[in-house]
Amino acid sequence: MRSEASTEGVTVGLNAVIVAVTEGVPRILSVPWQGADEDSDSTREALPFGLLDPMRDRTLELGLRRWVEEQTDLSLGYVEQLYTFGDRDREPPGERQGRRALSIGYLALVKESQVGGGGRWRDWYSFFPWEDRREGPPTLIANSVQPALARWVEGSADSGERRNRRERADIAFGLGGARWDGERALDRYELLYEAGLVGEARRDRVVGQAQEGLEAEGQSEWPNPIPGRSLCLDHRRILATALGRLRGKIRYRPVIFELLPREFTLLQLQRVVESLAGVGLHKQNFRRLVAHAGLVEGTGKQTVHTGGRPAELFRFRREVLHERPAPGVGLPEMPEPAATRGGGLDSAYALH
């Protein structure tokens, strides 16, 4: 199955990051990958993709919806264009055949349902385990990411480049006194890729050496990848772009309600926000924020399916769309956990 359609040296494809939240778990739909030059089992998954049929598809979005439904039996609701990805070497040599591959990414929000075509719902954080801070900073950062990045910084012979690398790593991962910014998901992934710390970096290096007719040199010296599920081609980069976009968007647009049932409890709302933002929220602070924003209204009904006391059911208050230009849920300001203050790369590894 190919991911693009050819037109005079340029191929145009459509990719979908399809997001659902089920019982507090953010989920991503993946499909089997059948491309060439992808021998690792860890890269045999892809985001839903398809070619644009310029004669059949009146718009790009209609083409995307058609492809997703044909591949997975899933009919999309909320969809927005994400970004266009077109780096020269984003496809392996066996797939390129002299063409430049462009892919237009989309973000779609749905309720999880059974899908066909071998599609699977995956925990978003299985791809980015360093992004889930709902229980505080993951130990993966202190135990694996931080020392690996410190060695990458040390690996440059140029002092200016070492300073640049150290600053980028501190800002991306909230080290050395920098604050963690959830929207920098793409920056973090690309930094790990550049440092050779994700599976795709090793895979692409092997493919690049093979393309140049070289033996796979120095593999024993390459750093071990940080834990995290890989995807084919640059699909994990597309996924990281979507994560950053969605985290930013919940602050100023009511997209979160696309992932909830028509009627929901405030705890359900909080769990969905936490799952996407990757942070834990103070219950009362969050509820005050939601009440102040005027985003929801009570239904006068209660649910007993909470495992405890009955809880009031709410619904999205659509009038807020006319009342405010940016009616997002927002996130309360939270103090940075003590574990992330200080402790930059200098303290993780001896730098010179």
VMD Tcl script that draws the C-alpha trace (Angstrom):
set ca {
  {0.00 0.00 0.00}
  {1.54 3.33 -1.04}
  {1.05 6.55 0.88}
  {1.19 9.07 -1.98}
  {0.06 9.71 -5.55}
  {2.65 10.80 -8.13}
  {2.40 13.92 -10.26}
  {5.45 15.06 -12.24}
  {8.17 14.36 -9.70}
  {6.16 15.33 -6.61}
  {3.96 12.99 -4.62}
  {1.12 14.27 -2.43}
  {-0.19 12.22 0.45}
  {-2.66 12.73 3.30}
  {-1.96 11.63 6.88}
  {-4.36 11.60 9.81}
  {-3.55 11.80 13.51}
  {-6.80 10.39 14.92}
  {-7.19 10.99 18.64}
  {-9.62 9.53 21.17}
  {-9.59 9.52 24.98}
  {-10.95 6.37 26.61}
  {-11.17 6.09 30.39}
  {-8.52 8.77 30.82}
  {-6.11 7.25 28.30}
  {-5.26 9.33 25.19}
  {-5.34 6.97 22.23}
  {-3.98 7.18 18.69}
  {-5.14 5.09 15.74}
  {-2.35 3.31 13.87}
  {-2.51 1.07 10.79}
  {-0.15 -1.57 9.35}
  {2.71 -0.31 7.19}
  {3.60 -2.19 4.03}
  {6.36 0.03 2.66}
  {9.79 -1.00 1.42}
  {13.08 -0.71 3.33}
  {11.41 -0.91 6.71}
  {12.69 -4.14 8.18}
  {12.28 -3.44 11.89}
  {9.10 -4.74 13.49}
  {8.95 -1.56 15.57}
  {8.34 0.50 12.42}
  {5.64 -1.66 10.91}
  {2.99 0.78 12.08}
  {1.90 4.02 10.47}
  {-0.60 6.78 10.88}
  {-3.61 6.35 8.58}
  {-2.52 7.62 5.19}
  {-3.62 7.72 1.58}
  {-3.07 9.37 -1.75}
  {-4.93 12.37 -3.06}
  {-7.02 11.58 -6.11}
  {-7.14 14.96 -7.91}
  {-10.03 13.88 -10.13}
  {-12.12 12.27 -7.41}
  {-11.44 14.36 -4.29}
  {-12.92 17.88 -4.51}
  {-10.93 18.97 -1.43}
  {-7.96 17.64 0.51}
  {-10.12 17.04 3.57}
  {-12.65 15.02 1.59}
  {-9.79 12.91 0.27}
  {-8.56 12.33 3.80}
  {-12.01 11.36 5.07}
  {-12.44 8.95 2.16}
  {-9.09 7.27 2.78}
  {-9.63 6.88 6.50}
  {-13.06 5.33 6.02}
  {-11.80 2.97 3.31}
  {-8.83 1.85 5.43}
  {-10.39 1.68 8.89}
  {-14.21 1.85 8.51}
  {-14.05 4.98 10.70}
  {-16.10 8.05 9.79}
  {-14.37 11.23 11.00}
  {-16.06 14.13 12.74}
  {-13.85 17.05 13.81}
  {-10.89 17.49 11.44}
  {-8.36 20.30 11.02}
  {-5.28 20.65 8.86}
  {-2.08 20.30 10.84}
  {1.02 20.90 8.73}
  {2.68 19.98 5.45}
  {5.66 17.66 5.75}
  {8.10 17.60 2.85}
  {11.71 17.02 3.92}
  {13.70 15.66 0.99}
  {14.62 12.32 2.57}
  {11.40 11.60 4.49}
  {10.92 8.41 2.45}
  {13.45 5.54 2.19}
  {15.21 5.12 -1.18}
  {13.07 2.16 -2.22}
  {9.94 4.29 -1.95}
  {11.16 7.59 -3.47}
  {11.99 6.49 -7.01}
  {13.23 9.98 -7.83}
  {10.17 11.80 -6.48}
  {9.77 14.38 -3.70}
  {7.16 13.23 -1.18}
  {4.87 15.82 0.38}
  {2.38 14.80 3.05}
  {-0.38 17.01 4.42}
  {-1.13 16.10 8.02}
  {-4.54 16.40 9.69}
  {-5.69 16.20 13.28}
  {-8.99 14.42 13.93}
  {-10.85 14.04 17.25}
  {-13.24 11.10 17.69}
  {-14.77 8.75 20.23}
  {-12.98 5.42 20.22}
  {-14.78 2.69 18.29}
  {-13.96 -0.62 16.67}
  {-11.98 -0.20 13.46}
  {-11.14 -2.43 10.53}
  {-8.16 -2.88 8.25}
  {-5.85 -4.01 11.03}
  {-6.07 -0.62 12.75}
  {-5.11 -0.44 16.42}
  {-5.72 2.10 19.15}
  {-2.43 2.87 20.90}
  {-1.73 4.84 24.07}
  {-0.34 8.20 22.89}
  {2.31 8.08 25.60}
  {3.65 4.74 24.39}
  {5.19 6.84 21.59}
  {6.30 9.68 23.90}
  {6.71 8.32 27.46}
  {8.70 11.42 28.48}
  {5.59 13.59 27.84}
  {3.33 12.09 30.54}
  {3.75 14.14 33.73}
  {0.36 13.44 35.29}
  {2.09 11.78 38.24}
  {5.00 14.23 38.19}
  {8.14 14.24 36.02}
  {8.67 10.69 34.71}
  {11.73 8.92 36.05}
  {12.65 8.24 32.42}
  {13.84 11.84 32.09}
  {16.22 11.76 35.06}
  {17.38 8.18 34.50}
  {17.69 8.05 30.70}
  {16.96 11.26 28.80}
  {18.99 13.68 30.89}
  {22.26 11.68 31.02}
  {21.95 10.69 27.35}
  {21.53 14.32 26.30}
  {24.43 15.32 28.52}
  {26.66 12.83 26.70}
  {25.41 14.25 23.38}
  {26.34 17.75 24.53}
  {29.78 16.53 25.59}
  {30.20 14.85 22.21}
  {30.74 18.14 20.39}
  {34.33 19.32 20.16}
  {33.25 22.95 19.74}
  {32.55 24.89 22.95}
  {29.99 27.13 21.26}
  {28.10 24.15 19.92}
  {28.19 22.55 23.37}
  {26.61 25.68 24.87}
  {23.98 25.69 22.13}
  {23.14 22.02 22.64}
  {22.96 22.42 26.42}
  {20.61 25.40 26.13}
  {18.33 23.61 23.66}
  {18.13 20.52 25.87}
  {17.43 22.51 29.03}
  {14.67 24.54 27.38}
  {13.09 21.53 25.67}
  {13.00 19.30 28.75}
  {12.63 21.91 31.50}
  {16.10 21.36 32.93}
  {18.59 23.71 34.53}
  {15.93 26.08 35.90}
  {13.89 26.22 32.66}
  {10.16 25.57 32.93}
  {8.55 22.61 31.23}
  {6.40 23.70 28.27}
  {3.95 21.01 27.22}
  {3.54 22.50 23.77}
  {7.20 21.84 22.90}
  {6.50 18.18 22.12}
  {7.93 18.48 18.60}
  {11.06 20.27 19.86}
  {11.69 17.41 22.30}
  {11.24 14.69 19.69}
  {13.42 16.45 17.12}
  {16.14 17.02 19.72}
  {16.13 13.33 20.63}
  {16.22 12.45 16.92}
  {19.19 14.75 16.30}
  {20.98 13.21 19.26}
  {20.34 9.72 17.87}
  {18.16 8.77 20.85}
  {15.02 7.53 19.08}
  {14.63 4.38 17.02}
  {13.93 6.29 13.81}
  {17.34 8.00 14.00}
  {19.19 4.68 14.05}
  {16.96 3.29 11.30}
  {17.48 6.32 9.05}
  {21.23 6.26 9.63}
  {21.42 2.63 8.55}
  {19.34 3.35 5.46}
  {21.49 6.37 4.63}
  {24.70 4.35 4.84}
  {23.21 1.61 2.68}
  {22.12 4.21 0.12}
  {25.70 5.45 -0.15}
  {26.99 1.91 -0.57}
  {28.63 1.94 2.86}
  {28.61 -0.77 5.44}
  {26.75 0.03 8.64}
  {29.74 1.58 10.40}
  {30.05 2.30 14.08}
  {26.71 0.88 15.13}
  {28.18 -0.34 18.39}
  {29.04 3.27 19.24}
  {25.56 4.63 18.58}
  {23.56 5.52 21.70}
  {20.77 3.24 22.79}
  {17.34 4.65 21.89}
  {15.18 6.11 24.65}
  {12.12 3.87 25.28}
  {9.17 4.74 23.07}
  {7.25 3.07 20.24}
  {8.49 3.98 16.74}
  {6.49 4.59 13.57}
  {7.36 4.31 9.89}
  {8.93 7.16 7.92}
  {8.50 10.46 9.78}
  {5.09 9.60 11.23}
  {6.23 9.98 14.84}
  {7.33 13.52 13.96}
  {3.84 14.15 12.59}
  {2.41 12.72 15.80}
  {4.59 14.99 17.95}
  {3.42 17.98 15.90}
  {-0.18 17.02 16.61}
  {0.48 16.62 20.34}
  {1.92 20.12 20.61}
  {-0.90 21.57 18.52}
  {-3.62 19.92 20.58}
  {-2.05 20.95 23.88}
  {-2.01 24.54 22.71}
  {-5.48 24.42 21.25}
  {-7.26 23.26 24.41}
  {-6.26 26.58 25.97}
  {-8.21 28.71 23.52}
  {-10.71 26.51 21.63}
  {-13.36 24.14 23.06}
  {-12.05 21.15 21.10}
  {-11.92 19.06 24.27}
  {-15.69 18.52 24.05}
  {-15.24 16.61 20.78}
  {-13.73 13.84 22.92}
  {-16.49 13.68 25.54}
  {-20.00 12.25 25.48}
  {-22.83 14.76 25.12}
  {-23.35 14.68 28.89}
  {-20.41 14.24 31.25}
  {-19.26 14.82 34.81}
  {-16.71 17.47 35.72}
  {-14.34 14.69 36.73}
  {-14.61 13.18 33.24}
  {-13.84 16.59 31.77}
  {-10.81 17.00 34.04}
  {-9.47 13.53 33.19}
  {-9.64 14.23 29.45}
  {-7.85 17.56 29.85}
  {-5.18 15.95 32.04}
  {-4.68 13.09 29.59}
  {-3.92 15.44 26.70}
  {-2.02 18.11 28.62}
  {0.07 15.43 30.30}
  {-0.19 17.08 33.72}
  {-2.24 16.47 36.84}
  {-4.66 19.26 37.83}
  {-5.93 20.37 41.22}
  {-9.61 19.42 41.33}
  {-11.01 22.61 42.88}
  {-8.77 24.94 40.89}
  {-9.83 23.23 37.68}
  {-13.52 23.46 38.53}
  {-13.22 27.16 39.36}
  {-11.50 27.70 36.03}
  {-14.25 25.90 34.12}
  {-17.00 27.75 36.01}
  {-15.36 31.13 35.38}
  {-15.03 30.37 31.67}
  {-18.75 29.57 31.37}
  {-18.00 26.53 29.21}
  {-20.48 24.09 30.73}
  {-23.96 24.06 32.20}
  {-25.71 21.58 34.45}
  {-28.34 19.27 33.01}
  {-30.24 18.77 36.27}
  {-29.41 15.07 36.06}
  {-27.02 12.88 37.98}
  {-25.14 9.70 37.27}
  {-24.50 6.90 39.73}
  {-21.84 5.26 37.53}
  {-18.98 6.91 39.38}
  {-18.02 4.27 41.91}
  {-18.95 6.69 44.69}
  {-21.46 9.42 45.36}
  {-23.80 10.43 42.50}
  {-22.29 13.17 40.33}
  {-24.02 15.93 38.41}
  {-24.03 15.71 34.63}
  {-23.01 18.71 32.54}
  {-23.01 19.59 28.86}
  {-21.03 22.00 26.69}
  {-22.60 25.46 26.70}
  {-22.49 26.43 23.02}
  {-23.43 30.06 23.71}
  {-19.84 30.63 24.82}
  {-18.80 30.52 21.15}
  {-20.63 33.83 20.65}
  {-19.56 35.36 23.94}
  {-15.76 35.02 23.72}
  {-13.28 34.86 20.85}
  {-11.11 32.20 22.55}
  {-13.32 29.93 24.67}
  {-10.82 27.26 25.66}
  {-10.63 25.23 28.83}
  {-7.23 26.64 29.70}
  {-4.93 25.27 32.35}
  {-4.34 26.69 35.82}
  {-0.84 27.92 36.53}
  {0.99 25.29 38.53}
  {4.23 25.59 40.47}
  {7.09 23.67 38.93}
  {7.79 20.45 40.87}
  {10.91 20.74 43.01}
  {12.48 17.80 41.18}
  {12.71 19.85 37.97}
  {14.28 22.98 39.46}
  {18.02 23.11 38.93}
  {19.38 19.75 37.85}
  {20.40 20.88 34.38}
  {22.68 18.93 32.11}
  {25.75 20.21 33.92}
  {24.65 18.33 37.02}
  {23.81 15.20 35.04}
  {27.18 14.76 33.40}
  {30.62 16.32 33.62}
  {30.70 18.93 30.85}
  {33.68 21.01 29.77}
}
mol new
graphics top color blue
foreach p $ca { graphics top sphere $p radius 0.5 }
foreach p [lrange $ca 0 end-1] q [lrange $ca 1 end] { graphics top cylinder $p $q radius 0.2 }
display resetview
